[in-house]
Each structure stands twice: as structure tokens, then as C-alpha cells.
Amino acid sequence: LGLFDADGHVERAVTHNLVWSGPGAPLPVSQRLMDEVMRLGRAVIVDDVRTESHTAAWTSVVVDGLRSLVGVPVPGRGGQTIGVLYFDTQTHLADDPREAIELLTGITRLLGTAVENARLYREERFRTELLADMAHAFRTPLSVISANAEVVADELPGDSALKPMAGDI
């Protein structure tokens, strides 16, 4: 599973039997399939690369000896594709993957919702912390101004019109 940032680089990934170098590095999978799923925003299935000439020359297919590939988009807010659920194998798929696409699409929708909720939570937590910091930053100088105003008010003549009423500061 690869999740992408706004620039199309892998931001987070969960892999099995693969070594990924971390954020920004490509996943060690068929980048052409990943790119195609991201571009089209729909599932892409290559049931047998030997029968689909456009995929037979893909580097990862040749180097890794892949035979079948499946990529399902992870939808985000506004229908934008934020990631890809990816499978590949060196053997022919035993079952017709098209039958599983409905289930995989449901799973990726749940994944997309969970990812977007986590992002929204992180953004809201950042806003809350920022507002708390700003409130603290404003409170400190305001308390100094208020204390100075009280000192000045105490120095004014007893019935001066400039002297604030108790609680005005």
C-alpha cells in the first residue's frame, strides 16, 4: 500500500517482502502500474503480462519475472486518488481478480476514509495547538499592559474622569 503526497511522491507505505527506502523514495514495485492507477483513478489489472504486450517490456516485469499485477486506487477527499493498493505475483492468478475488485475497492475506500480522517485530526490538533500558543502569547503582553494601567490609574486624582472603574481593565 502506497500513500502519496501532493507532488506524487510516496509519503507512507506498508509493504510485505519488500524493502522501501522511506518517504520520497519510490516503492520497489511496478512504477508504471502505480502511475497508471494514479492517473486513471481506477483499478488496473494485468492478469498475464505475456498476453498484454504493452506490459511485457516494463522493467519491473522483466527484472522481477512478474506475471500478474493488480493496482486499486485509494480515494481521498473530492475523488482525488491518494494512494494505491498494489499486488504482484510471478505466477498466474488462480482466481479472476476482476471478481475481487469490488471487495478491494471497498477496502480502499475504507483506507482512504481512515487516512483522510487521520489527516483532518492532525490538522485540527495543529490548529488547536497554534491557537493555544497564540492565546498565551497575547495574554502575556496584555497582562503587563493591564498591570501598568492599574498602576497609572492608582496615581490619578481620586475623582478623575480618566480613572477607570473597577473591572474595566
N, C-alpha and C positions, 0 to 999 in steps of 0.2 A: 504494500500500500504506500503510495507516494502522495504527499500533500505539497502543493506548490504555492510559492509566494506570488505577488502581483507581477513580477518580472518573468515568471515561468520557470524559476529555479526550484529544485526540491528543497522545501523548508523542513519537513519532517518525513520520516519513513519508518515503516515497520517491515522487516524483511525476514525471510526464512531461508537458511542455507546460502546466504549472500553476505558479502562484506560491503558496507556502504561507508564512504569517507566522511559523511556528515553534511550539514546544511550547505547548499550551493553546489555540491558535487552531484554529478548525475548518478542515478541508480544503475547498478550493473545488470541492466535488462535491455530489452529491445527499445531503444530510444525512439525509433521510427514508429513503433506501435503506440508508445506513450504519447508522442507528438500527435499522431493521428486521432487518438481518443480525445486529447485536449482540444484539438482543432475542430473536430466534428461534434463533440459533446454527446456522443452516443457510443454504445458498446461496439467493439471491433473484435471479430473472431476470425482467426486463421486456423481452420480445422486441420489442414495438412499443407505445409509450405510447398510440398512437391507438386501439388495441383494448382497452386496460385503463384504464377510466375513473377508477379510484382514483389513478392516477399522472399523468394528463393535466394536472392542475392544480398539480402540485408546482412550486414556484418555479423550481428549477434546470432542470427540464424545459422550462418556458416560456421563461425568460430565455436559456438556452443553446441552445434549439432541439434538445434531445436526443430521440432516438427509441428507443434501446435502452440498457438498463442491466444490469450484472451485478455482483453482490457475493457473495464467497465468504468465510466466516469463517476466521480463523486461530486454531486451537485452542491453548490453553495447558494448564498443569497442571490436572488434575481436570476436564477437559472445559470449562473456562471459555473463552469467546471473548476473545482478547486483541487482535484486530485484524481488519481487513477488506481483502481484495484486491478492488479496485474497477475496473471498466471502464465507460466510456460512449461512445456514438457518436451522431452526428447522422444517421446512415444506418441502414438496416435491416441487421441481422446477416446476412451471407451464409450462414453455416453455422448449424445448430441449436446454440445454446450448451449445451443440455442434454447433448449428446454430449461436450462438453469439460469438464463439471463434474467428472467422475471424475478427469481429469488435473489440473484446477485444485485439487481437494480434496487430491490427493496432494501437490501443490506447497505448498499452505498448511499441510499437516501438517508437511512438512519445515521450512518457515519457522517454524512455531510451536515445533518442537523446537530449532531453532537459536537462536531468541530466548530460550527458557527456559534453554537451556544457557549462553548468554551472561549471563543474569541470575544464575544459580546461581554461575557463575565469579566474577562481580563481587561477589556476597555473600560467597563463600568468601575471596576476596582481601581484602575489608574485614575479615572476622573474623580472618584471619591477621595483618594489619597491626595490628589492635586488640590481639590477644594479645601481639604483639611489643612494642608500646608499653607495655602493662601490665607485662610481664615486666621491661622496662627501668626502669619507674617503681618497681617493687618492689625491684629489685636495688640501686638507689642507696641507699635508706634502710637496707636490710638490711646492706649493706657497711659503712655508718657504724656501725650497731649492733654488728656483728661486730668492727670495729676497736676500738671503745670497750670491748667485753667483753674483748678481748685485753689492753688496757692495764690494766683493772681486775684481771684475773686475774694479770698480772705483778706487781701491787702486793700481792697476798695473800701471807701467810706461805708458805714453801716446801712444807710438807706439809698445807696446809689442805684440809679436806674440800670447801670451796667452790670450790677451784681446778679448773677444768675440765681434762679430759685433752686432750692434743694432738689436734687434728682434730675436737673436739666443737663447735666454734664454726663 
